[in-house]
Amino acid sequence: MQIVTRLIAMTRARQLQRQFQQIERSISSLPVRTRSRLGLMALREIGQASKCEFPHLYGTAPEQRYMPWGQGTDIGYNRSKSENPEVALRGIALWLAVAYHETKDSQYVSLQPQHRQLLRVLRELRDTGGEQANAAAQWMRSGAAA
């Protein structure tokens, strides 16, 4: 049974990696201000998911909660490809939140690299927002604001 479980985890890790590559490309194509907004949205989604009984199943219908993983990443991934920028942004935030909780305390070695990559992207999004706030604060303190 352990071999089957490991095989399922490896398959899931591969699927998340493929989706992550596209999500990361989408994030890198966003303007700085939008990335900052995405960082806040992702943080909010992660917080909302953590309040759920099963955070890794956030965005999944209640009748499907006994599946090995939820549909939140698939829903977020599909939304991230939307032509509507707001829907795409919310899809990316959903994908980041669900993938974060799914890989957070994983006992499977194949899912741990995905978690590290997610943490890196979330850190970059957080730092983007901080740089923008620092730049605005510096501008306001300078003589240019007067």
Secondary structure, DSSP 8 states (H G I E B T S, - for coil): -HHHHHHHHHHHHHHHHHHHHHHHHHHHTS-HHHHHHHHHHHHHHHHHHHTSSSGGGTTS-GGGTTSSS-SHHHHHHHHHT-SSHHHHHHHHHHHHHHHHHHHTT---TTTHHHHHHHHHHHHHHHHHHHHHHHHHHHHHHSGGG-
